[in-house]
């Protein structure tokens, strides 16, 4: 064994003025290729292209093959060689994400998370009931901007009588600063509801928010601001200045589940005991990630203290939908 180690040293001595490209044949038949950096009677040190520097006992090496052609290319010449760029092996190169061409390939809303929801329920027998809800959601999150857009339509019919026929669209934008958890926001919403004491409603608000937590899987923010609420048509045509106090949380439970919960309180500046309170809840379970199909369970409730007495002050809706990524 000692003779074998001495033989290794003698054979390698002429080529170790430079990091010699070698192939080590191990006693178990494996081969390692790299640049020989250091050697002694006990061990060899090579620099592997992927694994970095490795120290190997000479007892585990049965043969050393030197790449003389590569070694000759390392010999100094009067002309300085141009370093060649390192090319990652094909098997280790991460697959690039496909380019987002926008909604239906139009380029619109590219790099946004876009989803379409559809829910249908019904029953026939002692009573005939049917219910449909459709929605389009679009979200954008960057280092400096966070935008949430929601559009939804609800229709319900029971015993040949319509019990729900409503529509809303809303948008909220946060202006973020990477150096602070504080941010500014502005938002608005437009409603049409055939079963309210108004025909149309517009509200808008703006203010400041604070990120209590913001990570890849969890977001928890608070908001405070001012705005207004304006109703048109029906028995109620009012302009109401109001405040805004809200909490909002989003949680990615795991790779397949997401949860969102928000509550916003709108106190009226015209009357101390007048207010609105809006609560929303969404749970999404991915069914087929490749197809972009998910199951969505949602609930929303708006309490309006100023609603006429003959109409419920709570507007509660629940949804069970299939959701598609667009």
SULZI-V763179 format. One record per backbone hydrogen bond with DSSP energy under -1.0 kcal/mol. NH is the residue of the N-H (numbers start at 1). CO is the residue of the C=O. If there is no record, write none. Layout:
{{NH | CO} {NH | CO}}
This chain:
{{5 | 1} {6 | 2} {7 | 3} {8 | 4} {9 | 5} {10 | 6} {11 | 7} {12 | 8} {13 | 9} {15 | 12} {20 | 36} {22 | 34} {23 | 65} {24 | 32} {25 | 63} {26 | 30} {27 | 60} {29 | 26} {32 | 24} {34 | 22} {35 | 47} {36 | 20} {37 | 45} {38 | 45} {40 | 43} {44 | 56} {45 | 38} {46 | 54} {47 | 35} {48 | 52} {52 | 48} {54 | 46} {56 | 44} {58 | 42} {60 | 57} {61 | 58} {62 | 25} {63 | 25} {65 | 23} {67 | 21} {68 | 66} {71 | 67} {72 | 68} {73 | 69} {92 | 89} {103 | 108} {105 | 102} {106 | 103} {107 | 101} {110 | 107} {112 | 109} {113 | 139} {115 | 137} {116 | 324} {117 | 135} {118 | 322} {119 | 133} {121 | 131} {123 | 129} {129 | 123} {130 | 157} {131 | 121} {132 | 155} {133 | 119} {134 | 153} {135 | 117} {136 | 151} {137 | 115} {138 | 149} {139 | 113} {140 | 147} {142 | 145} {146 | 174} {147 | 140} {148 | 172} {149 | 138} {150 | 170} {151 | 136} {152 | 168} {153 | 134} {154 | 166} {155 | 132} {156 | 164} {157 | 130} {158 | 161} {159 | 128} {161 | 158} {163 | 156} {164 | 156} {166 | 154} {167 | 192} {168 | 152} {169 | 190} {170 | 150} {171 | 188} {172 | 148} {173 | 186} {174 | 146} {175 | 184} {176 | 144} {180 | 177} {183 | 209} {184 | 175} {185 | 207} {186 | 173} {187 | 205} {188 | 171} {189 | 203} {190 | 169} {191 | 201} {192 | 167} {193 | 199} {194 | 165} {199 | 232} {200 | 232} {201 | 191} {202 | 230} {203 | 189} {204 | 228} {205 | 187} {206 | 226} {207 | 185} {208 | 224} {209 | 183} {210 | 222} {211 | 181} {212 | 220} {213 | 220} {215 | 218} {219 | 250} {220 | 213} {221 | 248} {222 | 210} {223 | 246} {224 | 208} {225 | 244} {226 | 206} {227 | 242} {228 | 204} {229 | 240} {230 | 202} {231 | 238} {232 | 200} {236 | 197} {240 | 229} {242 | 227} {243 | 267} {244 | 225} {245 | 265} {246 | 223} {247 | 263} {248 | 221} {249 | 261} {250 | 219} {251 | 259} {252 | 217} {253 | 251} {254 | 257} {258 | 284} {259 | 251} {260 | 282} {261 | 249} {262 | 280} {263 | 247} {264 | 278} {265 | 245} {266 | 276} {268 | 274} {269 | 241} {274 | 271} {276 | 266} {277 | 303} {278 | 264} {279 | 301} {280 | 262} {281 | 299} {282 | 260} {283 | 297} {284 | 258} {285 | 295} {286 | 256} {287 | 293} {288 | 293} {292 | 288} {293 | 288} {294 | 323} {295 | 285} {296 | 321} {297 | 283} {298 | 319} {299 | 281} {300 | 317} {301 | 279} {302 | 315} {303 | 277} {304 | 313} {305 | 275} {307 | 304} {311 | 308} {315 | 302} {317 | 300} {319 | 298} {321 | 296} {322 | 118} {323 | 294} {324 | 116} {325 | 292} {326 | 114}}
